[in-house]
Amino acid sequence: MYDPLGLIAPVIVRAKMLMQELWLLKSGWDEPVPNHICKKWKAIQSDWKTLSEYRTNRYALLPDATVEFHTFTDASEAAYGACVYARCENAAGEVRISLLASKSRVAPLKRVTLPRLELSAVVLGAHLHHRVKEAMQIVCAESFFWSDSTVTLKWIASPPNSWKTFVANRVAEVQHYSHPRQWRHVPGTSNPADLVSRGMSAAHFTQNQLWNNGPDWLVQPSSHWPSSDPEPSDEADLETRQTAPSKDAFSAEIKQLKKGETLMKQSPLRKLTPFLDTEEVIRVGGRLNLSQLPYQSKHPAVLPKNHKFTRLLAEDYHEEMKHASGRLLLSRIRELYWPLDGRRLVKSIARNCFRCVRQDPALARQPVGQLPPSRITPSRPFSVTGVDYAGPFYLKPAHRKAAATKSYLCVFVCFATKAVHLELVGDLTTAGFLAALRRFTSRRGLPAHIHSDNGKNFEGAERELKELFELFNDEQHRNTVATRCADRGITWHFNPPKAPHFGGLWEAAVKTAKRHLYRHLGNTRLSYEGYCTVLHQIEAAMNSRPLLPLSDDPNELAALTPAHFLIGTSMFAVPEPDYTQLKSCTLDDLQKWQLLVQRFWKHWASEYLQEMQKSYASGGSNILPGRLVILMDESLPTIRWPLARIVEIHPGEDKIVRVVTLKTAKGIITRPITKICVLPLSTDSENPV
């Protein structure tokens, strides 16, 4: 049946009920249905032939007429539905009532009370009216909504927060699309939506005037419309939200203080030496009774912890004091009141204040992720490699008047063995990096995967590498490069934009290497040969660093190093003799270079392992699509960081989100969570009574 407007909904709903009954039987799609279901279906199939006689006017309005929309809703234990009629009246007094659309739903399998089903029908009718009104795009004089449920009408007439969650959510939805004064009571006998909720045969449907033309009184003036307002049943009160009394927080303490008894040990007021004033307000006793302070400051009123009033009061002080927080806010509150657990309260106020977070955003963090397979799977050294740059370093000029030349350090790190390969690069261009990459592959072999930051120089290298391997696969070059290398190629992996910490392996090595190189070199400028000598020996030192002991024997002093995977044993890169105790002015150039290497190795051996042990664990459960965030921008002051909204999250294999897609004023971007600050919602704050 193709009935997008629901013009034959009373007939179709019987088939929906049959489908639900069949669903309850849990029959497979290819299994024969039971006999009683088969009989019902054949009866419906035979009955539907009568629908060929059904006719309705395509043009539902009158020319130059005033149009009103009337929406009727009803529910039964089997189904619920709604229908919308247009009431057109022209200047001559001619009135036409036409059905515009209807909607039907079967009742949920989980049992729901009839008043709740009636409320679901009301929600359905409000949505249907909204869609019809938008689709027709005509000026409507007024809209009326009709229901025969007095309980539902009482719910709609009250604020949503008066009711329990189920009713409150749906009442809020209804009040969003309509106003309570638009809802009226209609007797069940003249409610056309009753036909939708109960269903009817096609034979009776084609002859039914109530469905086609609406109730008889609708063609008459409004003074003849139903105006009865029966009293709702007691079922409406069953959905009333239960709230605890507001000074019920210290009922036990108040009884004990009235009797002059000592407070219980578990009472949070015990340490405050409380007392009741003449108005039976609990106040702090304290030791300031002889001070010149006002009475309310010497004995502030005690406020309960996690209470709505306490939080509202603190938020008011927070706003009054221009978003003050911490001790300043707490001391101001304590001039008149003494909130229990006040420090936690003021921290929560500032943490969930939009303006405070906007002024001083805290970037999101997540627990450290699992190591990727490439870090824990045995493989040939440098088959999976991370690459990064350090520098610049300034080369010693050829003569005094010549300008110093920049150079950079290109660091290659093996994922599996942590072995390091250092190359001196003359510039940051793609050509310079490709030259360093060729030197690297010539000495260490062709890697299968290279990981890097999302730098423009690496993007260019990636494009050129693809072109090179396409060229190598050509017949003219098959004999020049090994077929195996040409078939495998190099797979390049980029970190997310502006997320260098995703390359933690090489970032840690580069960070430590740069710190010690800058510390020991200072403003010293070496020649190209000097830099190459120092860097190659530093490479040997880094590849000789201990990873773990070779055995559990306490007398065994040897350790496994990255060099074991490269040459089978440690490189023992620390040179002899030891120059660290000598003055540099007594050494020649080569000895000075060795001194720099020895100093570097000393600091590396003592600090690198400690650096690798650090880990940061934090949570971020509020990183969800739709949340508003502050986007970090290093080029702007904090208060001017732009706002963005999370449109997509990208969880890792451990189901933890560390990368998000954001919608900004300039378009869609991808950023790590360490570059965003999630703005608080009202629901993120404490949920006091």
C-alpha positions, 0 to 999 in steps of 0.5 A: 500500500502506498499511502504517504498522506495516511488517507486510508490509515484506519484500514492500514493500521489493522495490517500493522497490528497483524505484523506486530502479532506476527513479530511476537511469534518470532517466525522466520521470513521463510517459514509458513505463518500459523493458520490463524495469522493466515486467515486474518491476512486473507480476510484483510486481502479480500477486504482491501479490494473494496478500497478501489471504490474509495474517492477523495477530493485532490483540492482540499481548500476553498478559493479565497477562504480563511483556513484553520487547521484542526488536529485530532489525536487518540490512542487505544491499547493496540495503536495510536494516531492523529489526523489533521483537517483543514476548515475553510470558510469563504466570505459567503459563509460556505464551509468545507472540511477536508482531511489533509493527512494522518499518521498511525503507530502500533503500541509498543511491545513493552506495556505502557499505560493508556494515558502515556499512549494518549500522550504519545498520540498527542506528540505524534499529532503535534509533529504531524501538524507542524509538517503539514503546515510547513508543506502547505505554506499557506497563511493559517488563521489559527490551529486547534488541537483536540484530544479525548484524554483529560489526563493528557490535557492536564499534563500539557497545561502544566510545566514539563518539570512538574512531571516524571521524565517520560511525561516531562520529555513529551510535554516539552516536545508538545509545548515546543510545537504548540501552546497549551491554550490551543488544546481542547477536549473532544468527546470520544464519539466525535473524535475521528482519530479514534478510527485510526487507533482502533482500525476498521474494515475497508467496507465500513471505511468507504462509507464513514463520513466522520473520517472523510468530513470530520465531526458534524459540529466542525462546520458550525461556528466556534460557539457550537464546538465542544466546550466541556472541560471534565475533571481529569482522573487521579491518574494524572497525579501518578506522574507528578515529580517527587521532590524532597523538601528544601530544609530536610538536609539537616533534619536529624541534626536539628532535632538533636540541637533542639534537645541539647544533645551531642551531634552524631560522630558521622554528622558533617556539622560536628566540627563546626560547633553548630547551634540554632538561632531564634529562627531555627537556622543552623549557624557555625559556633566557631571562635570569633564570638568576641570579634567586632565582626557582624553577627552573620559573619561571626556565625554564618548560616550552614548550607548543605553539600550538593544542594540546589540552593547552595549551588545557585547561591554560589553561582550568584556570588560568582557572577556578582564578583565578576567570575571570581573563583578559588579562595576569593569566592569562598571567603566572600560566601563565608561572610554570610554562609558556610557551605559544606565542602566549600572548596570543592563547590567553588572549583566546580563553579569555575570549572563549569562556567562558560566564561571562565573556561573561555578565559582559561581553557584546559586542553583535553587529554586521554590515557596513553594509548596501546603501542601499535603492532609495528612497535611490538612485532619483530621485524628487520631494523628500520623496516618501519621507521619514524622520521623527524627534523631537529635544528637548525645548526650553523656551520662554521664559515670558510672565513671570518667574513663569510655568513654562517650556513644553516644545516638540519639534523634528520633523525630516523628511528626504528619502531621495533628496535629503537635504533637511530640513524642521523643524517645532516641535511643542508635545508628543509626542502623536499629535494634535501630530504630525498637526498638524506632518504637515499643516503639512509636507504643505502646504508639501512635498507629500504623501509616498508613504512615511514611515519612522520609529522604532517609537514609540507616537506614530507607531503612533497616527499610522499608525492615524489616517492610515488612518482619514483616508484611508478617510474621504477615499475616501468620496463626501462628501469626494472634492471636498475632497481631491485624488483622487490623494492619496486613492487613493495614501495614505501607506504607513508603514514602521516600523523593528524594535523598539528599532532606531533605527539602522535609520533611519541617514539621519534619525538622523545628521541629528538627532544632529548637529542636536541636538548643535549646538543644545544646544551653542549654545543651552545654557540659553537660552530663546527665545519661540515666534517666536524658535524658529521663526525660528532653526529655519527658518533652520537648515533653510535652512542644512542644505538648503544643505550641499554634497552633491558638486561641480557639476563636475570643474573645480577652479576651480568652487567651487559645489556641489550642495545639497539646495536645488537640488532644492527651489528650483533653487539654493542658499538661501545661508542664512548671513545677513549681516552676520557676528555671530560676532565680536561680543559677544552683549550688544551684539545685539538679539533678532533679531541674537542669533537670527542669531548662533545660526544662524551658529554652527550653520552653521559647525559643521554645515559643518565636521563633518556631511560627516565624520560621513556618511563613517563606516562600521562593518564587522564580521561575525557568522556565528554568528547562527543559529537555536537559538543562545543569546543575551543580550538587552540591557536598558538598565534592568538591570545587565549581569549581569542581562540576560535570556537568549533563544534565536534562533528565526528570522533575517531576512536582508536582500537582501544575505543578512546577518542584522540582525534576529532573532526571539527566544524569551524567558521572556515570549514571542516578540519581534523585535530587531536584532542590536545588542541581543543578544550571542551566547553562545559554544559549545564549537565556537566556540573554537579547534580545537587538535590 
